[in-house]
Amino acid sequence: MTAASDAASASASSATASAAAGYGGKVTAVETAGAEPIPDAERHGTPLQLLWTWASPQLEFATVYIGVISVLFFGLSFWQAAAALILGTACGAAAHGVLSLDGPRFGVPQMVAGRIAFGRTGNVLPASLNAAVAGVGWFAVNSVSAAFALNTLTGLRPLPSLLLVVAAEIAIGFVGHNFVHTFERYAFPVLGIVFLLAAGWIISGADLGAPAAAGGPGTTAGFLLAFSAAFGYAAGWNPYAADYARYLPRAAAKSKATALFPALGMFVSISVVAVTGAASATVAAPEGASPTDAFTAQLPGWLGNLVLVGIVLGALSANALNIYSSAISITALGLKLPPWLNRATLCVVAGAGGTAAAWASLADAGHAYEAFLLVIAYWVAPWLAVTLTERVLSRRTDDAVLAARIADPAHRNWAGPIAMLAGIAVSVPLFSNQEKYVGWAAERWPDIGDLTCVVGFVVGAVVYAALRPLLGKGVTAATEASEAPARMR
């Protein structure tokens, strides 16, 4: 790096710190920080806030529908579905807890921390995917379920309902980090009570002993499909993990609570709600009912209306995170954007794309959601494999060394993107098993279900571990110089 670039970098860092100064714990102030590290003076909060921040977004209809499709589409009995859902959720939630430690450790969003394993240029691959999946995919899925709930509750047509919902979601993300945390905190007790009441009512009236539906993909295949859907749902949040922990004091990176609370909040909430969805699918739904109508039809009127309110509130909770992290992922790309196109404005841009996708999927939300859940796991699994493998391989490396690699614009590690692409290239053509595409192995041996996420994870981890010694040494002279003092300690 030249002296001029060093000066420019220092100037940019100074401007960033100045912009961030004074944000602190202010709830209604619009956050100015983007992909840059959060200064120690601005760090605040406790790991406990990660419990409700990651529990509230799961208390929504999208989580219910994981259980519904496990019984209706994947042909499992209730108990088979429950086992697959809990196992898949546990894997995704455990990874989420581990990744949350990166927030206070480096003070940057998850997609920025990913520069260690992917390099500055290679990190464009996962950051771009996450921006699209969060701001378009997940945003659309959750907005559609909220629109149907609002339509059922008020009689307002689906499209106006959708537009009202997305306007509120974008507004929450626009304000920023502190407002998102506060919204999740107050939504949590409301959503928790509503969904616990619904769970008790539905499970008590469900036919839990009903056999698996005939004509399904088979027990083993159905189990693996349900596992992949649950894992894809839980792990789909993994690329956001550090985004909501990066304002915590640096010492929180050494606290087990920083990993425990997000993992616990995610695991318990997804497991309870998804299993409730599986129970609801054992009871025949009214013919022609929308997904939300089919679920609430099993409840008394007063509770059904409360659940509809909960579905809307839960979608707001989930999409506040989705739209915020989508914007953060765009800033992590390192693009030279005009000052007005900051994180807050990018929330509006991403929300517009997500609204268009939601509008397009209003007519067939159920099948669109099934395919989306499986596809999510297809890219997240190899990305997660690379990220976790790097974490294991660099466990004895000083944090100052790793932080220098994150900050160095010339840092390269081509092992990361190659391993991720290898995981996708091997797993999807061979093992994908969904309505629009069935891979070679899945077609030849239908009983294996959908092993795409498992194979993608294994291939990604093995390829990265093999290539890292060869391609992971692209550290520039500037980074080497910054690492020297850390190595001497």
N, C-alpha and C positions, 0 to 999 in steps of 0.2 A: 504494500500500500504506500502511496506517495505521501509526502508531507501535506500536499494540498488536500488529498482525500481524507487524511487524518484530521485536518482542520475542519473540513466540511462535516465529518462524522461528529466531531466534538461539538460543533455548532448546532447540528441537528439534535444531539442528545440534550444540549442545554435548553433548546427551545421546547423539547418534549417535557423535560423536567419542570420547566416554567409553566407550561400549559397544565400539567397534572397537579402542580402545587395548589393546595387549597381545596382539592376535591374531598379528600379524607372520607369521613363517614356521611357526607351530605346525601340525603336520599333523593331529593327532587332536582338537584343540579345535573345538567347534562354532562355526562362523562366525556372527557376529551382524549383520554388515553386510547391507544390502538394496539399495535403489535409490540411496542417498545417495553422494556422492563419497567416495573413499577418501583419508584424510589422508596427506600426504607421509610422515609418520613411520611409517605402516603399509605403505608401498610396498616391495616386495621382488621378487626373482626376476630372470631374464634372458630375452630373446626366444627363446633356444634351447628353453626349456620348451614353447613353442608348437608346436614341430615334432612331438613325440610326443603332445601333447595333441590335436592335430588329425589325426594319422596313425592312432593307435590306434582311434578310433571308426569309422573306415572299413574296418577289417579285420574284417569281419563278413559274415554271409550276406545281409543286405539289399543290400549292395554287389554281391555275386555275382549277385543276382537281377536287377539292372539289365541286366547282360549277357545273362542267360538270356532275359528277355522281349524283348530287342532281336532275337534270332534266332527264338525260338518264336512270339511274338505279333506282332512288327512285320515279320516276313518278310525279314530281312536276311541276307546271307551273313556269315561271320565277319569278313572284312576291311572290309565296309561298316559292320558294327556297331562294330568297333574304332575306325574313323575318327570315327563319330558320338559314341561314348562319350568319346573323348579330347577332342574339340572342346568338347562340352558341359561336361565336367569342368573344362577349362582356363578357360572363361568364369566359372564359379562360383567356382573357386579364386582367380582373380585378384581378383575383387571381395572375397573374404574377406580376402585379405592387406591390401587398402586399408582396409577397415573395422576391422581389428584395431588400426590406429594410434589409433583413437578411445579405446581403453582407457587407455593411459598419458596420452593428451592431455587427457582430461577426468576420468578416474578413476571413470567411471560405466558401468553396463551399456549394451549397444547400444540397447535400447529406450528408455532414458532419454536417451541422446544424440540419439535421433530427435526429441526435442521441438524441436530447432532447426528442422527442416523441417516438422514437423506441428503445432507448438504444444502447449501442455499439454493442452488438451481434445481436439484432433484426434488426438493421439498414442494416445488410448484405442483407436482403430481397429486399428493394427498391433500394439500391445501385447496386446490381447485375442486377436487371431488367433494371435499367436505363442504365447501361453500355452496356447491350446487345441491348436494343432498340435504343439507340443513335448511337452506333458504328456499329451495324449491320443493324437494321431495317430502321431507317431514312436515314442513310448513303446510303443504297442500293436504297431506293425509289428515293432520289434526284439525285443520280448518274445515274440512268437509264434514267430519264427525260433529263438530260444534255447530255447523250450519244446519245439519239435519236435526240436531237437538233443539236449536232455537226455532226451527220451522215447526216441529211438533209441539213445542211449548206455547208458541204465540200465534201460529197460523200464518206467519210471514213466509212468503215464498223463499225457496232455497237460495236463489241468487242474492236478493237483498240481505238475507240472513248471513250469507257468506261475507258480503262486503262489510257488514257491521262488525263481524268477528275479526276479520283481518285488520281493520282499522285500529281496533283495541290492541291487538297483538303487536302491530308495528309500533304503536305509541309506547308500549312498555319497553321494548327493545331499544327504541330511539333514546330514551332517557339514560339508560345504561346500567352498569354493574350494580350499584347500590339499590337502585329502584327495583331491579329484578329480584335481588335477594329479599328485599322487604315484601314485595308482592307474594313471593313463594312462602314466606313466613306466615302471612295472614291467611293465605289460601289453604295452608296445610290442615289446620284443625277443621275447617269447614268441609273440605274434601274428604278428610279421614272419617269423619262422622257419617257423612252421606254414603260413602262406599262401604263402610262397615255394616251399616243398616241394610243396604242392598245385598251385600254378601250373605248376611245371616238369613234374610228372607228367601233369596233365590236358592241357596244351598239346601235350606230346610224343605223346599218344595220340589227339588230336582230329583230325577231318577238316577241316582248315583251308581246303581248296580246295573244299569242298562248295558247290554253288550255293544261292542263296536259295530258301527253301521256296515252293512254288507256293501260290497262294491268299492270299498276304499282301496288305497294303495297297499294295504297289508300292514301287519303290526310293526314289523321292524322298519319298513319304509316310512310309515306314518309317524313312528316315534322319532326317527331321524329328521323328518320334515318339521315336526313340532319343536324339536330341540333347536334346529337351525333358525326357526322363526323366533323363538324366545331369545336365543343367543344374539341373533341379528338385531332384535329390538333393544336389548340391554347394552350390547357392545356398540350399537349405533350411537350411543351417548359418549363413548370413550374418547373420540376426537375432541370433545369439549371439556374434558375433565379439569384440566388446569385453568381453563378460562375463568372459573368461578372460585378458584382457590388462590389466584395469583396476588390478590390484595392482602392475604393473610401475612402476619409477621414472619420473617425469615425462620424464626425458631420453630414454627409450626411444621416445617419440613422434617423435623426430627420426632414429631409426635405421632404415635400410632392412631390417635383420634382423627388425624387428618385423612387417613386411609379408611378407618373404620366407619365413620359417620356417613360419608357418601355411599359406601358399599352397602351398609345396613339399610339406609333409607331407600336405595334403589331395589335391593333384593326383596325386602318385606313388601313394599308397595306393589311391585310388579307381580310377585308370586300370588298375593292375596287377590288382586284384581283379575289377573289372567285365569287363575283357577276358578274364580267366580264366573268368568265368561265361559269356561268349559262346562261348568255345571248348568248354566243357562241353555246351552246347546243341546242338553239332553231332553228338553221340553220343546214340543213342536211349536213353531212360531206361526202367527197369523199369515195367511197367504198374501204375498205382495207387500208385506211390511218392509219398511226401510230397516237397516241394521239397528239403529237406535230404537225404533218402534218395537222391533222384535224383542229387544232386551227389556225395555220398560213395560211391555205388555204383561210380564210375569209379576209385576209389583202392584200394590194397591195405588189408587190414584194419587194420594198425597205423597207417597214415597217415589212414585214414578216421576212426578213433577220435580221433586228434590233432586233426583238423579239426573234429570235433563239439565237442571241448573248446574249440577256438578260436572256434567260432561262439557258444558260451555266453559266453566271456570277452569277445568282441567286442561282443556285445549289452550286456553290463554296461558296457563302456567307452562305448558310444554313449548308452545311456540314463542314465548318470550325468550326462552333459551335458544331455540332454533334460529330465530332471526338475529339475535345478538351474536351468536357464534358464527353464523354465516358471514356477517359483516367483518368479524374479527379475522376469519379465515382469509377474506379478501385482502385485508391489510397485511396479512402474513405473507402474501405473494411477493412483497417487496416492490410493487409497481410504483412508479412516480406519478401519483395522482395529484390533481389540483387541491389546494387547501380546503375548498368547500366540499370536496368529495371525501369527507372523513367518515369515521366509524358510524356516527349517527345517521348521516345521509345514506350510507351504504345499507343501513337497515331498511330504509324506504325502497331502495333499488331492489334489494333481494326480496322484499315483501311483494313488490309488484310482480316479479317472476313467479313467486309461489302462489299468488292469487290467480294468475293465469292458469297454472297447472291444476289448482283446485277446481276452478270453473270447468276445465276440460274433463275432470274425473267425476263430476257430480252424478253422471248417468249410470256409472257402474263402479261404485266405490269399493264394493266387496272384493271383486277379483283384482282390481287395481292394487288394493292394499296387500293381498296375498303375494302377488308377484314382487311388490316393492320390498316387503319384509325379507324375502329370500335374497334379492339382489343386493340389499344393504350389506348382508354378511359376506357377500362375494368379495368386496373390496376391503371391508373393515378387517376381516380376519388376517389377510397377509400384511396389511399395514400394522396391525397390532402385533403380529409375530415379529416384524422387523423392530418395532419400537421396544418391545419387551426383551428381545434378544440383545439389543444394544445396551439396555439397562443392566442386564446380567454381565455382559462382557466389560462394561465400563464401571462396574461397581466399586473398584478400588481407585478410580480416577477422581482427583479433587474436583469439587464443584466449580472452582474458579477456572479450571481448565475447560470444563464443559461449557461454562458460560461464555468463555472466550470464543469457542467454536460457534456458538449460537450467534454471537454479535459480529463475527467476521464475515463480511459479504463475499470473500473469496474462498470460504471453506467449501470443500467438495467431499462427498462420500457417495460415489455412484453405486456402492454395494446396496444401499437402501432402495432406490427406485428399481434397480434391476431385480432384486429379490422380490419386491412387491409385485412387479409385473410378471415375474416367473410364477408366483403363487396363483395369480389370476389366470395366466395362460394355460397352466396345467390343470387347474381345478375346474374352471368353468366349462371348457369344451368336453371334458370327460365326465364330470359328475353333476352338473347342473340338472335339476329336476323340477321344472315348473311348467305352467300351462303353455307358454309360448316357445319354450326351448327345452329339450331333453338331451343331455349329453350322451356320448357314446357308451360309457360304462353304465350310466343310469338306465339307458334303454335296453342294454344287453342283460343287465341283472337288476330288475325293478325293485327287488327286495332291499337294496342298499339305500333306497330313499334318496336323500340329498346330502351328500358328503362334501359338498363344495367348500364350506367354511372350514371343516376339519382339515381337508387336504390342502387348501390354500394356506392355512396357518402353518402346517408342518413344512410344506415346501418353502414358504417364505422364511421361516426360521432357519432351516438347513442351508438354503442358498446364501442368506445373509451371513451366517456364521462362517461359511466357506470363503466368501468373497471379501469380507471385511478386512482381513490381513493384507489383501492385494489392492483393494480399491478404496479402503477407508482411511488411507493415510494422506489424503489431499488437504493437509493443513498448511496454510500459507506461512511465510516467514513472520508476518505480523502476529499471527496466532501463536507460533512457536515462541516468540519473544515474550508474549503475555503469559504463556504457560510456564516458562522457566522458573519464576519465583515460587509458583505453586508446587512444582516438583521438588524444590529444595526444602520445603517445609517438612 
